[in-house]
Amino acid sequence: MIREMINGFCMALADSVPGVSGGTVAFIMGFYDNFIGSIHNLVFGKMKDKKKALFYLIKLGLGWAIGMILAVLILSALFESHIYVVSSLFIGFIAGAIPLIIKEDNESFKKSGSGLFFCLLGILFVVGIVLINNMVTKSSMDLEQFSIGLGIKLFFIGMIAISAMFLPGISGSTLLLIFGAYIPVITAVKGFLSLNFAYIPGLMFFGLGVLAGAVTVVKIIKVCLEKYRPQTMFLILGMMIGSFYAIIMGPTTLKEPLAALSLSEFHIPACIAGLVLVVTLQVVKERSEKTTQAI
């Protein structure tokens, strides 16, 4: 119970930071396949699998909800005031994770074949998303002033943005920024938590889009991991490498944009902390697996 809640909590913190994906954290912490498989079984599995998946996702979801509420109410200000430290931390986190992931799925990475092509494709995909974000002019929207047109728009934005939660390397907040919905959605969540119920219709349409997108994206990822695992793993590796660029450009996506992370702003202690954190998580995961196997 506690472990799954901590996993969800960490995913939420990552999802709230521009340039970082909750899917990346799930992959690094070793529960990505279980996460994707549980969502897939909840929708497409047998009744026995549905119950098991639901119980797992409730525990994960509780941690995610707590993490996201804290991020919206408290940590968002910390991220904006110390974005270079946070960015440096996640660079260290991902830099330490890449060799561990290659080691964990060694068999897939041995089958190079077209692997380099898929790796490059993953890098270009993430970098392309970031470049589009910098080029697109964001139109303002107000979820407090609801209309059917806005609801339909929020539905499709939710469908597309949720893919970032499941795909390592792509930030959900970056996709929301591209559609001009990041600040409006954050504002709406804050307003709802402050008991302003005028935001409910907009958040409901956004949430329905998220659910619809989750079902579609998870099915695709599940099939790819089962039938085309080596290519999928190289694609994920590429997206994680591409996320370095997304994190570097993260400060430019804030409400009050800052310069991209440079060498002068790079925080070495935070980067080292990120490396230590991912190694620690790996050690904890391995010990937990050994304990489970012993039982």
Backbone as JSON, one array per atom type, in Angstrom:
{
  "sequence": "MIREMINGFCMALADSVPGVSGGTVAFIMGFYDNFIGSIHNLVFGKMKDKKKALFYLIKLGLGWAIGMILAVLILSALFESHIYVVSSLFIGFIAGAIPLIIKEDNESFKKSGSGLFFCLLGILFVVGIVLINNMVTKSSMDLEQFSIGLGIKLFFIGMIAISAMFLPGISGSTLLLIFGAYIPVITAVKGFLSLNFAYIPGLMFFGLGVLAGAVTVVKIIKVCLEKYRPQTMFLILGMMIGSFYAIIMGPTTLKEPLAALSLSEFHIPACIAGLVLVVTLQVVKERSEKTTQAI",
  "N": [[0.84, -1.21, 0.0], [1.8, 1.34, 0.97], [4.09, 1.54, -0.61], [3.05, 1.67, -3.25], [1.6, 4.05, -3.09], [3.67, 5.88, -2.66], [4.98, 5.62, -5.11], [2.98, 6.66, -6.84], [2.85, 9.24, -5.82], [5.42, 10.25, -6.47], [5.23, 10.19, -9.25], [3.29, 12.16, -9.69], [4.59, 14.5, -8.8], [6.57, 14.67, -10.74], [4.98, 14.97, -13.05], [4.02, 17.53, -12.67], [6.06, 19.24, -13.23], [7.39, 21.25, -15.76], [8.72, 19.71, -18.63], [9.31, 17.26, -17.54], [8.31, 13.85, -17.24], [5.72, 11.83, -15.84], [5.63, 9.23, -16.62], [8.29, 8.67, -17.14], [9.36, 8.6, -14.55], [7.92, 6.4, -13.55], [9.01, 4.41, -15.12], [11.72, 4.5, -14.39], [11.53, 3.83, -11.68], [10.73, 1.28, -11.8], [8.08, 0.27, -12.07], [6.68, 0.51, -14.37], [5.72, -1.34, -16.39], [3.85, -2.74, -14.84], [2.11, -0.68, -14.17], [1.09, 0.17, -16.71], [0.04, -2.29, -17.53], [-1.92, -2.72, -15.57], [-3.8, -0.67, -16.01], [-4.6, -1.4, -18.56], [-5.71, -3.96, -18.03], [-7.82, -3.22, -16.38], [-9.62, -2.11, -18.12], [-9.79, -3.88, -20.33], [-9.43, -6.46, -19.36], [-10.21, -9.69, -17.72], [-12.75, -10.33, -15.17], [-11.47, -11.03, -12.74], [-8.9, -10.04, -13.17], [-9.55, -7.37, -13.49], [-10.39, -6.58, -10.9], [-8.02, -6.89, -9.4], [-6.38, -5.06, -10.76], [-7.79, -2.68, -10.35], [-7.59, -2.34, -7.55], [-4.83, -1.97, -7.29], [-4.45, 0.39, -8.83], [-6.01, 2.21, -7.43], [-4.54, 2.54, -5.06], [-2.18, 3.58, -6.17], [-3.27, 5.83, -7.34], [-4.17, 7.34, -5.14], [-1.77, 8.2, -3.96], [-0.84, 9.68, -6.13], [-2.78, 11.7, -6.31], [-2.43, 13.05, -3.86], [0.2, 13.96, -4.21], [-0.14, 15.64, -6.47], [-1.94, 17.58, -5.54], [-0.38, 18.8, -3.55], [1.63, 19.75, -5.22], [0.24, 21.61, -6.77], [-0.74, 23.41, -4.83], [1.48, 24.09, -3.19], [4.13, 23.29, -4.1], [4.36, 24.26, -6.71], [5.03, 26.97, -6.64], [7.56, 26.74, -5.51], [8.88, 25.35, -7.53], [8.9, 27.28, -9.53], [10.4, 29.34, -8.36], [12.81, 28.12, -7.88], [13.61, 26.87, -10.22], [15.88, 26.2, -11.74], [17.44, 24.68, -10.04], [15.7, 22.54, -9.61], [15.51, 21.59, -12.24], [18.17, 20.8, -12.68], [18.31, 18.77, -10.81], [16.55, 16.84, -11.92], [17.87, 16.3, -14.3], [20.15, 14.98, -13.36], [18.8, 12.82, -12.25], [17.64, 11.5, -14.48], [19.94, 11.01, -16.01], [21.26, 9.2, -14.37], [19.44, 7.17, -14.48], [19.27, 6.1, -17.08], [21.49, 4.23, -17.76], [20.81, 2.25, -15.89], [18.3, 1.39, -16.75], [18.91, 0.3, -19.23], [20.44, -1.82, -18.35], [18.5, -3.23, -16.87], [16.67, -4.1, -18.84], [18.2, -5.69, -20.53], [18.18, -7.73, -22.49], [16.44, -6.8, -24.48], [17.81, -4.55, -25.43], [20.03, -5.72, -26.5], [19.23, -6.65, -28.91], [19.85, -4.95, -31.29], [19.48, -4.21, -34.16], [17.13, -2.39, -35.82], [17.25, -0.6, -33.82], [18.72, 1.79, -33.29], [17.55, 3.54, -35.07], [14.93, 3.77, -34.01], [15.58, 4.82, -31.55], [16.64, 7.32, -32.25], [14.34, 8.34, -33.4], [12.71, 8.6, -31.15], [14.12, 10.6, -29.74], [13.92, 12.77, -31.54], [11.17, 13.08, -31.56], [10.47, 14.02, -28.96], [12.06, 16.34, -28.8], [10.95, 17.71, -30.94], [8.33, 18.19, -30.0], [8.9, 20.02, -27.95], [10.02, 22.14, -29.43], [7.83, 22.89, -31.0], [6.18, 23.79, -28.98], [7.53, 26.13, -28.26], [7.14, 27.66, -30.5], [4.43, 27.95, -30.94], [1.72, 30.17, -30.54], [0.07, 30.79, -27.63], [-3.35, 30.64, -27.0], [-5.6, 32.3, -24.82], [-7.66, 30.8, -22.28], [-10.57, 30.42, -20.25], [-11.6, 28.48, -17.77], [-13.59, 28.95, -16.0], [-15.56, 30.29, -17.29], [-17.63, 28.58, -18.78], [-18.42, 26.8, -21.81], [-20.04, 24.87, -24.41], [-18.4, 24.58, -26.62], [-15.87, 25.12, -25.51], [-15.76, 23.0, -23.74], [-15.64, 20.75, -25.46], [-13.18, 21.27, -26.67], [-11.49, 21.09, -24.41], [-11.85, 18.41, -23.82], [-10.56, 17.05, -25.96], [-7.99, 18.07, -25.64], [-7.35, 16.98, -23.16], [-7.33, 14.25, -23.86], [-5.08, 14.1, -25.55], [-3.02, 15.12, -23.95], [-2.81, 13.31, -21.82], [-1.35, 11.22, -22.8], [1.27, 11.81, -22.31], [1.69, 11.14, -19.69], [1.94, 8.46, -19.78], [3.98, 7.94, -21.56], [7.38, 7.77, -21.36], [9.6, 10.54, -21.16], [8.1, 12.53, -22.39], [6.56, 15.48, -21.43], [3.59, 16.08, -19.66], [2.78, 18.6, -18.86], [4.1, 20.15, -20.72], [2.75, 19.54, -23.12], [0.23, 20.53, -22.43], [0.89, 23.21, -22.26], [1.44, 23.78, -24.94], [-1.12, 23.78, -26.01], [-2.14, 25.91, -24.71], [-3.32, 25.46, -22.26], [-2.22, 24.92, -19.8], [-1.81, 26.82, -17.59], [-4.57, 27.7, -17.33], [-5.8, 25.21, -16.55], [-4.42, 24.55, -14.18], [-5.15, 26.8, -12.69], [-7.89, 26.37, -12.57], [-8.03, 24.0, -11.06], [-6.97, 24.93, -8.63], [-8.97, 26.79, -8.07], [-11.23, 25.13, -7.79], [-10.44, 23.65, -5.53], [-10.61, 25.66, -3.78], [-13.26, 25.79, -3.43], [-14.73, 26.93, -5.52], [-17.15, 26.29, -7.53], [-17.75, 26.81, -10.14], [-15.85, 25.99, -11.87], [-16.18, 23.3, -12.25], [-17.65, 22.06, -14.54], [-15.82, 22.48, -16.74], [-13.51, 21.15, -15.8], [-14.57, 18.59, -15.62], [-15.07, 17.85, -18.32], [-12.44, 17.94, -19.24], [-11.35, 15.92, -17.64], [-12.83, 13.69, -18.58], [-11.82, 13.51, -21.14], [-9.21, 12.85, -20.53], [-9.61, 10.25, -19.46], [-10.63, 8.91, -21.73], [-8.46, 9.15, -23.49], [-6.53, 7.77, -22.05], [-7.39, 5.08, -22.13], [-7.13, 4.53, -24.88], [-4.36, 5.07, -25.48], [-2.98, 3.42, -23.67], [-3.67, 0.86, -24.54], [-2.33, 0.74, -27.01], [0.37, 1.02, -26.17], [0.63, -1.27, -24.57], [0.38, -3.37, -26.45], [2.6, -2.8, -28.06], [4.74, -3.19, -26.23], [4.5, -5.9, -25.78], [4.63, -7.17, -28.33], [6.52, -5.83, -29.86], [8.83, -5.31, -28.3], [11.78, -4.76, -28.19], [12.08, -2.65, -30.13], [10.29, -0.8, -29.03], [11.5, -0.32, -26.54], [13.9, 0.91, -27.32], [12.8, 3.17, -28.48], [11.63, 4.38, -26.23], [13.98, 4.82, -24.76], [15.17, 6.72, -26.43], [13.31, 8.81, -26.15], [13.71, 9.42, -23.48], [16.33, 10.36, -23.55], [15.88, 12.56, -25.18], [14.41, 14.02, -23.37], [16.23, 15.43, -21.86], [16.72, 17.76, -23.29], [14.16, 18.83, -23.16], [13.95, 19.36, -20.42], [15.99, 21.22, -20.09], [14.92, 23.33, -21.52], [12.71, 23.79, -20.01], [12.44, 26.01, -18.07], [11.66, 28.11, -19.77], [9.01, 27.77, -20.18], [7.51, 28.58, -18.08], [5.02, 30.48, -16.19], [5.9, 33.11, -15.96], [8.24, 33.45, -18.14], [11.6, 32.2, -18.04], [15.14, 32.27, -18.79], [16.54, 29.56, -20.69], [17.97, 26.64, -19.13], [21.34, 27.01, -18.42], [24.95, 26.47, -18.5], [26.0, 28.13, -16.55], [23.86, 28.41, -14.82], [23.44, 25.88, -14.05], [23.07, 23.48, -11.51], [25.25, 21.81, -9.73], [25.37, 20.3, -7.21], [22.63, 19.62, -6.95], [22.25, 18.06, -9.21], [23.94, 15.89, -8.64], [22.57, 14.98, -6.41], [20.27, 14.06, -7.67], [21.33, 11.9, -9.12], [22.16, 10.26, -6.99], [19.69, 9.8, -5.81], [18.28, 8.25, -7.74], [19.86, 5.97, -7.85], [19.56, 5.09, -5.23], [16.8, 4.52, -5.21], [16.83, 2.4, -6.98], [18.31, 0.49, -5.54], [16.6, 0.09, -3.35], [14.4, -0.95, -4.71], [15.48, -3.38, -5.73], [16.08, -4.74, -3.35], [13.52, -4.98, -2.33], [12.36, -6.64, -4.24], [13.87, -8.97, -3.86], [13.08, -9.61, -1.27], [10.36, -10.14, -1.7], [10.56, -12.37, -3.39], [11.74, -14.16, -1.66], [9.74, -14.6, 0.14]],
  "CA": [[0.0, 0.0, 0.0], [2.65, 2.52, 1.09], [4.99, 1.6, -1.77], [2.3, 2.14, -4.43], [1.28, 5.46, -2.87], [4.91, 6.64, -2.89], [5.17, 5.62, -6.56], [2.05, 7.63, -7.41], [3.27, 10.57, -5.35], [6.58, 10.66, -7.27], [4.74, 10.45, -10.61], [2.57, 13.44, -9.68], [5.59, 15.57, -8.71], [7.2, 14.78, -12.06], [4.0, 15.5, -14.02], [3.76, 18.95, -12.41], [7.24, 20.02, -13.62], [7.57, 21.33, -17.21], [9.89, 19.0, -19.15], [9.48, 15.96, -16.89], [7.15, 12.99, -17.43], [5.43, 10.84, -14.82], [5.98, 7.94, -17.21], [9.73, 8.5, -16.94], [9.54, 8.19, -13.15], [7.4, 5.03, -13.43], [9.98, 3.54, -15.78], [12.93, 4.49, -13.57], [11.27, 3.18, -10.39], [10.51, -0.14, -12.05], [6.7, -0.21, -12.05], [6.04, 0.97, -15.62], [4.95, -2.43, -17.0], [2.72, -3.02, -13.95], [1.22, 0.47, -14.3], [0.42, 0.06, -18.01], [-0.74, -3.53, -17.53], [-3.09, -2.58, -14.69], [-4.8, 0.16, -16.71], [-5.1, -2.23, -19.65], [-6.58, -5.01, -17.48], [-9.02, -2.59, -15.83], [-10.55, -1.84, -19.23], [-9.96, -4.99, -21.27], [-9.18, -7.76, -18.72], [-11.3, -10.46, -17.13], [-13.2, -9.76, -13.91], [-10.44, -11.25, -11.73], [-7.82, -9.09, -13.47], [-10.09, -6.03, -13.26], [-10.39, -6.32, -9.46], [-6.63, -6.72, -8.99], [-5.89, -3.82, -11.35], [-8.47, -1.57, -9.69], [-7.0, -2.18, -6.22], [-3.49, -1.41, -7.49], [-4.56, 1.76, -9.34], [-6.54, 3.06, -6.35], [-3.4, 2.85, -4.2], [-1.3, 4.47, -6.94], [-4.0, 7.08, -7.55], [-4.19, 8.11, -3.9], [-0.47, 8.87, -3.87], [-0.76, 10.68, -7.22], [-3.65, 12.83, -5.96], [-1.76, 13.8, -2.8], [1.34, 14.65, -4.82], [-0.57, 16.7, -7.37], [-2.51, 18.66, -4.72], [0.76, 19.5, -2.96], [2.32, 20.45, -6.3], [-0.58, 22.76, -7.17], [-0.88, 24.38, -3.74], [2.73, 24.49, -2.54], [5.39, 23.08, -4.82], [4.43, 25.02, -7.97], [5.79, 28.19, -6.35], [8.95, 26.32, -5.31], [9.43, 25.02, -8.83], [9.13, 28.51, -10.28], [11.45, 30.15, -7.74], [14.07, 27.38, -7.89], [13.46, 25.99, -11.38], [17.18, 25.72, -12.22], [17.83, 23.62, -9.12], [14.82, 21.41, -9.91], [15.92, 21.07, -13.55], [19.45, 20.11, -12.49], [18.0, 17.54, -10.08], [15.97, 15.86, -12.83], [18.91, 15.9, -15.25], [20.9, 13.94, -12.67], [17.89, 11.7, -12.07], [17.51, 10.76, -15.74], [21.28, 10.55, -16.39], [21.54, 8.0, -13.59], [18.45, 6.13, -14.78], [19.45, 5.52, -18.41], [22.26, 2.97, -17.72], [20.09, 1.26, -15.1], [17.22, 0.87, -17.58], [19.56, -0.56, -20.22], [20.82, -3.03, -17.61], [17.28, -3.94, -16.47], [16.06, -4.73, -20.02], [19.39, -5.96, -21.34], [17.86, -8.58, -23.64], [15.84, -5.98, -25.53], [18.81, -3.66, -26.0], [20.99, -6.52, -27.26], [18.68, -6.79, -30.26], [19.97, -3.58, -31.83], [18.75, -4.13, -35.42], [16.68, -1.03, -36.15], [17.17, 0.1, -32.54], [19.25, 3.16, -33.37], [16.54, 4.34, -35.76], [13.85, 4.06, -33.07], [16.14, 5.7, -30.52], [16.69, 8.66, -32.86], [12.94, 8.76, -33.57], [12.26, 9.04, -29.83], [14.77, 11.88, -29.45], [13.33, 13.8, -32.41], [9.77, 13.28, -31.17], [10.42, 14.88, -27.77], [12.62, 17.65, -29.16], [9.96, 18.35, -31.81], [7.24, 18.69, -29.14], [9.39, 21.22, -27.26], [10.16, 23.2, -30.42], [6.47, 23.34, -31.35], [5.71, 24.56, -27.83], [8.16, 27.45, -28.28], [6.7, 28.4, -31.68], [2.98, 28.16, -30.94], [1.18, 31.27, -29.72], [-0.98, 30.23, -26.79], [-4.57, 31.44, -26.83], [-6.05, 32.2, -23.43], [-8.99, 30.23, -22.05], [-10.99, 30.56, -18.87], [-12.47, 27.35, -17.47], [-14.69, 29.43, -15.17], [-16.6, 30.71, -18.25], [-17.79, 27.33, -19.54], [-19.31, 26.69, -22.96], [-19.93, 23.56, -25.04], [-17.2, 24.62, -27.47], [-14.71, 25.0, -24.63], [-15.79, 21.64, -23.2], [-15.14, 19.83, -26.5], [-11.75, 21.55, -26.79], [-10.83, 20.54, -23.22], [-11.92, 16.95, -23.94], [-9.5, 16.58, -26.86], [-6.71, 18.42, -25.01], [-7.13, 15.95, -22.13], [-6.99, 13.0, -24.55], [-3.71, 14.17, -26.06], [-2.06, 15.4, -22.87], [-2.63, 12.15, -20.94], [-0.33, 10.33, -23.38], [2.56, 12.16, -21.71], [1.82, 10.45, -18.4], [2.26, 7.06, -20.05], [5.17, 7.83, -22.41], [8.58, 8.39, -20.77], [10.29, 11.54, -21.97], [7.21, 13.62, -22.81], [5.94, 16.12, -20.26], [2.19, 16.45, -19.81], [2.66, 20.05, -18.74], [4.55, 20.74, -21.98], [1.65, 19.43, -24.08], [-0.8, 21.49, -22.02], [1.39, 24.54, -22.62], [1.28, 23.93, -26.39], [-2.53, 24.08, -26.27], [-2.55, 27.07, -23.92], [-4.23, 25.0, -21.21], [-1.49, 24.61, -18.56], [-2.18, 27.77, -16.53], [-6.01, 27.61, -17.06], [-6.16, 23.99, -15.82], [-3.88, 24.71, -12.83], [-6.0, 27.8, -12.04], [-9.19, 25.73, -12.32], [-7.86, 23.07, -9.94], [-6.85, 25.77, -7.43], [-10.29, 27.37, -7.82], [-12.09, 24.06, -7.29], [-10.01, 23.35, -4.17], [-11.08, 26.8, -2.97], [-14.72, 25.64, -3.45], [-15.36, 27.67, -6.61], [-17.7, 25.2, -8.31], [-17.93, 27.22, -11.53], [-14.82, 25.31, -12.65], [-16.47, 21.87, -12.33], [-17.93, 21.56, -15.89], [-14.6, 22.45, -17.54], [-12.64, 20.08, -15.29], [-15.2, 17.31, -15.94], [-14.79, 17.56, -19.72], [-11.0, 17.65, -19.32], [-11.17, 14.6, -17.03], [-13.37, 12.67, -19.48], [-10.84, 13.39, -22.21], [-8.08, 12.1, -19.96], [-10.0, 8.85, -19.38], [-10.72, 8.38, -23.1], [-7.1, 9.06, -24.01], [-5.81, 6.73, -21.3], [-7.78, 3.78, -22.66], [-6.56, 4.38, -26.23], [-2.9, 5.07, -25.45], [-2.49, 2.25, -22.93], [-3.83, -0.31, -25.42], [-1.24, 0.79, -27.99], [1.63, 0.77, -25.48], [0.62, -2.67, -24.15], [0.64, -4.19, -27.64], [3.98, -2.55, -28.47], [5.65, -3.82, -25.27], [4.4, -7.35, -25.9], [4.97, -7.68, -29.65], [7.67, -5.12, -30.44], [9.5, -4.77, -27.11], [13.07, -4.12, -28.45], [11.87, -1.35, -30.79], [9.64, 0.09, -28.07], [12.48, 0.06, -25.52], [14.8, 1.89, -27.94], [12.01, 4.41, -28.63], [11.55, 4.97, -24.89], [15.33, 5.32, -24.46], [15.33, 7.97, -27.19], [12.47, 9.85, -25.53], [14.36, 9.82, -22.24], [17.48, 11.2, -23.94], [15.29, 13.82, -25.63], [13.88, 14.78, -22.24], [17.27, 16.36, -21.39], [16.45, 19.04, -23.96], [12.89, 19.34, -22.62], [14.22, 19.9, -19.09], [16.8, 22.43, -20.28], [14.03, 24.39, -22.0], [11.59, 23.91, -19.07], [12.24, 27.36, -17.5], [11.04, 29.03, -20.74], [7.58, 27.49, -20.26], [6.85, 29.04, -16.86], [4.07, 31.58, -16.35], [6.81, 34.22, -16.28], [9.34, 32.7, -18.73], [13.0, 32.48, -17.71], [16.08, 31.75, -19.79], [16.78, 28.12, -20.62], [19.05, 26.23, -18.23], [22.68, 27.13, -19.02], [26.01, 25.96, -17.63], [26.17, 29.04, -15.41], [22.75, 28.2, -13.9], [23.39, 24.45, -13.72], [23.33, 23.29, -10.09], [25.94, 20.52, -9.63], [24.91, 19.5, -6.06], [21.29, 19.08, -7.22], [22.43, 16.99, -10.2], [24.48, 14.75, -7.9], [21.46, 14.48, -5.59], [19.42, 13.29, -8.58], [22.02, 10.63, -9.38], [22.1, 9.47, -5.75], [18.29, 9.43, -5.6], [17.89, 7.16, -8.64], [20.59, 4.78, -7.41], [18.91, 4.66, -3.99], [15.54, 3.91, -5.6], [17.15, 1.11, -7.59], [18.71, -0.42, -4.46], [15.37, -0.22, -2.61], [13.6, -1.82, -5.57], [16.11, -4.7, -5.79], [15.89, -5.38, -2.05], [12.1, -5.31, -2.22], [12.12, -7.8, -5.1], [14.47, -10.13, -3.19], [12.22, -9.94, -0.12], [9.15, -10.74, -2.26], [10.9, -13.7, -3.9], [12.03, -15.01, -0.48], [8.43, -14.96, 0.71]],
  "C": [[0.87, 1.25, 0.0], [3.54, 2.67, -0.13], [4.27, 2.16, -2.99], [1.95, 3.62, -4.3], [2.51, 6.35, -3.1], [5.2, 6.72, -4.38], [4.27, 6.65, -7.23], [2.41, 9.04, -7.05], [4.42, 11.1, -6.2], [6.17, 10.96, -8.72], [4.09, 11.83, -10.7], [3.56, 14.61, -9.63], [6.27, 15.77, -10.05], [6.25, 15.4, -13.07], [3.77, 17.0, -13.85], [4.91, 19.84, -12.85], [7.37, 20.06, -15.14], [8.86, 20.63, -17.64], [10.08, 17.62, -18.56], [8.18, 15.15, -17.0], [6.97, 12.03, -16.27], [5.77, 9.45, -15.32], [7.47, 7.65, -17.06], [10.01, 7.99, -15.53], [9.07, 6.76, -12.96], [8.4, 4.04, -14.02], [11.22, 3.39, -14.92], [12.72, 3.69, -12.28], [10.82, 1.74, -10.55], [9.08, -0.63, -12.01], [5.93, 0.18, -13.31], [5.16, -0.12, -16.24], [3.71, -2.76, -16.17], [1.66, -1.93, -14.06], [0.4, 0.38, -15.59], [-0.48, -1.17, -18.04], [-2.0, -3.43, -16.69], [-4.19, -1.76, -15.35], [-5.43, -0.65, -17.84], [-6.07, -3.28, -19.13], [-7.87, -4.44, -16.91], [-10.07, -2.39, -16.91], [-10.84, -3.1, -20.04], [-9.84, -6.38, -20.63], [-10.43, -8.46, -18.23], [-11.62, -9.89, -15.75], [-12.15, -9.88, -12.8], [-9.31, -10.24, -11.9], [-8.28, -7.65, -13.21], [-10.01, -5.65, -11.78], [-8.97, -6.06, -8.96], [-6.06, -5.4, -9.5], [-6.5, -2.6, -10.65], [-7.85, -1.29, -8.32], [-5.62, -1.53, -6.32], [-3.57, 0.07, -7.89], [-5.15, 2.71, -8.3], [-5.4, 3.48, -5.43], [-2.46, 3.83, -4.89], [-1.95, 5.84, -7.09], [-4.07, 7.95, -6.31], [-2.89, 8.88, -3.72], [-0.33, 9.96, -4.9], [-1.57, 11.91, -6.85], [-3.01, 13.69, -4.87], [-0.59, 14.61, -3.36], [0.93, 15.82, -5.68], [-1.17, 17.87, -6.6], [-1.4, 19.48, -4.08], [1.49, 20.32, -4.02], [1.57, 21.72, -6.69], [-0.58, 23.84, -6.08], [0.45, 24.92, -3.21], [3.94, 24.45, -3.47], [5.5, 23.86, -6.12], [5.22, 26.3, -7.79], [7.27, 27.87, -6.16], [9.61, 26.02, -6.64], [9.78, 26.29, -9.61], [10.28, 29.33, -9.69], [12.81, 29.46, -7.75], [14.11, 26.41, -9.09], [14.8, 25.43, -11.86], [17.7, 24.59, -11.33], [17.01, 22.36, -9.42], [15.22, 20.77, -11.24], [17.22, 20.28, -13.45], [19.24, 18.78, -11.78], [17.48, 16.47, -11.03], [16.96, 15.43, -13.91], [19.77, 14.8, -14.63], [20.09, 12.67, -12.52], [17.82, 10.84, -13.33], [18.86, 10.23, -16.21], [21.65, 9.28, -15.63], [20.62, 6.84, -13.96], [18.73, 5.4, -16.09], [20.29, 4.23, -18.37], [21.56, 1.87, -16.93], [18.99, 0.6, -15.92], [17.78, -0.08, -18.65], [19.96, -1.9, -19.57], [19.59, -3.88, -17.28], [16.68, -4.72, -17.65], [17.16, -5.06, -21.02], [19.09, -6.75, -22.61], [17.28, -7.77, -24.79], [16.88, -5.11, -26.21], [19.91, -4.41, -26.74], [20.55, -6.67, -28.72], [18.66, -5.42, -30.94], [19.18, -3.41, -33.12], [18.43, -2.72, -35.84], [16.6, -0.16, -34.9], [17.62, 1.54, -32.6], [18.25, 4.08, -34.07], [15.42, 4.74, -34.8], [14.32, 4.97, -31.95], [16.17, 7.15, -31.03], [15.28, 9.21, -33.03], [12.38, 9.28, -32.25], [12.83, 10.39, -29.45], [14.1, 13.0, -30.24], [11.89, 14.11, -32.02], [9.67, 14.26, -30.0], [10.94, 16.28, -28.08], [11.64, 18.43, -30.03], [8.81, 18.93, -31.02], [7.65, 19.99, -28.46], [9.51, 22.39, -28.23], [8.8, 23.77, -30.83], [5.92, 24.21, -30.23], [6.27, 25.98, -27.86], [7.66, 28.3, -29.44], [5.23, 28.78, -31.63], [2.6, 29.33, -30.03], [-0.02, 30.73, -28.94], [-2.18, 31.18, -26.68], [-5.08, 31.23, -25.41], [-7.41, 31.55, -23.36], [-9.29, 30.33, -20.57], [-12.0, 29.47, -18.57], [-13.65, 27.76, -16.6], [-15.86, 29.86, -16.04], [-16.85, 29.55, -19.21], [-18.75, 27.5, -20.7], [-19.11, 25.32, -23.57], [-18.67, 23.49, -25.91], [-15.93, 24.44, -26.66], [-14.63, 23.58, -24.08], [-15.23, 20.63, -24.18], [-13.63, 20.01, -26.68], [-10.97, 20.94, -25.64], [-10.81, 19.01, -23.27], [-10.76, 16.43, -24.79], [-8.1, 16.94, -26.33], [-6.35, 17.38, -23.95], [-6.71, 14.63, -22.74], [-5.53, 12.98, -24.98], [-2.69, 14.29, -24.93], [-1.8, 14.17, -22.0], [-1.58, 11.2, -21.49], [1.03, 10.58, -22.75], [2.77, 11.44, -20.38], [2.27, 9.02, -18.61], [3.53, 6.89, -20.87], [6.36, 8.52, -21.75], [9.2, 9.4, -21.71], [9.43, 12.71, -22.38], [6.51, 14.18, -21.59], [4.49, 16.49, -20.56], [2.0, 17.95, -19.73], [3.12, 20.75, -20.02], [3.44, 20.68, -23.03], [0.51, 20.38, -23.73], [-0.4, 22.91, -22.38], [1.2, 24.8, -24.11], [-0.15, 24.34, -26.73], [-3.04, 25.27, -25.47], [-3.44, 26.71, -22.76], [-3.54, 24.78, -19.87], [-1.95, 25.51, -17.41], [-3.69, 27.73, -16.27], [-6.41, 26.38, -16.26], [-5.66, 24.07, -14.38], [-4.75, 25.69, -12.03], [-7.35, 27.19, -11.67], [-9.12, 24.77, -11.14], [-7.76, 23.84, -8.63], [-8.21, 26.35, -7.05], [-11.25, 26.34, -7.24], [-11.75, 23.71, -5.84], [-10.41, 24.47, -3.2], [-12.61, 26.89, -2.96], [-15.42, 26.58, -4.44], [-15.87, 26.64, -7.62], [-17.99, 25.57, -9.76], [-16.94, 26.51, -12.45], [-15.16, 23.84, -12.92], [-16.77, 21.4, -13.76], [-16.68, 21.46, -16.77], [-13.67, 21.33, -17.11], [-13.23, 18.7, -15.6], [-14.92, 16.92, -17.39], [-13.31, 17.21, -19.92], [-10.73, 16.25, -18.77], [-11.69, 13.48, -17.91], [-12.43, 12.44, -20.66], [-9.63, 12.59, -21.77], [-8.39, 10.61, -19.91], [-10.04, 8.2, -20.77], [-9.34, 8.19, -23.7], [-6.31, 7.95, -23.35], [-6.1, 5.35, -21.87], [-7.12, 3.52, -24.01], [-5.06, 4.2, -26.19], [-2.36, 3.82, -24.78], [-2.6, 0.98, -23.78], [-2.68, -0.39, -26.41], [0.09, 0.43, -27.34], [1.73, -0.7, -25.07], [0.97, -3.6, -25.31], [2.11, -4.04, -28.07], [4.99, -3.23, -27.55], [5.64, -5.34, -25.4], [4.93, -7.87, -27.23], [6.23, -7.04, -30.26], [8.52, -4.51, -29.32], [10.86, -4.12, -27.42], [12.93, -2.74, -29.1], [11.25, -0.34, -29.83], [10.63, 0.58, -27.01], [13.47, 1.09, -26.07], [14.08, 3.24, -28.14], [11.91, 5.14, -27.3], [12.9, 5.55, -24.47], [15.57, 6.65, -25.17], [14.53, 9.1, -26.59], [13.09, 10.34, -24.22], [15.58, 10.7, -22.51], [16.97, 12.57, -24.4], [14.76, 14.67, -24.5], [14.93, 15.69, -21.61], [17.03, 17.75, -21.99], [15.17, 19.68, -23.41], [13.11, 19.98, -21.25], [15.01, 21.19, -19.19], [15.92, 23.61, -20.69], [12.85, 24.63, -21.05], [11.37, 25.29, -18.51], [11.55, 28.34, -18.46], [9.54, 28.85, -20.8], [6.82, 27.94, -19.01], [5.89, 30.19, -17.16], [4.79, 32.88, -16.66], [8.1, 33.58, -16.8], [10.72, 33.18, -18.28], [13.87, 31.92, -18.82], [16.23, 30.25, -19.6], [17.95, 27.83, -19.69], [20.39, 26.29, -18.97], [23.71, 26.57, -18.05], [26.19, 26.82, -16.39], [25.07, 28.85, -14.37], [22.65, 26.75, -13.43], [23.86, 24.24, -12.28], [23.92, 21.89, -9.87], [25.49, 19.7, -8.42], [23.53, 18.88, -6.3], [21.37, 17.93, -8.22], [22.95, 15.73, -9.52], [23.4, 14.13, -7.02], [20.5, 13.64, -6.43], [20.02, 11.93, -8.89], [21.91, 9.7, -8.17], [20.68, 8.95, -5.52], [17.9, 8.23, -6.46], [18.6, 5.87, -8.27], [19.96, 4.21, -6.14], [17.58, 3.95, -4.29], [15.76, 2.52, -6.19], [17.52, 0.08, -6.53], [17.48, -0.86, -3.66], [14.51, -1.19, -3.4], [14.15, -3.24, -5.6], [15.93, -5.45, -4.47], [14.45, -5.82, -1.85], [11.77, -6.54, -3.04], [12.67, -9.08, -4.47], [13.61, -10.59, -2.01], [10.96, -10.65, -0.59], [9.41, -12.16, -2.72], [11.14, -14.68, -2.73], [10.74, -15.48, 0.17], [7.7, -15.94, -0.19]]
}
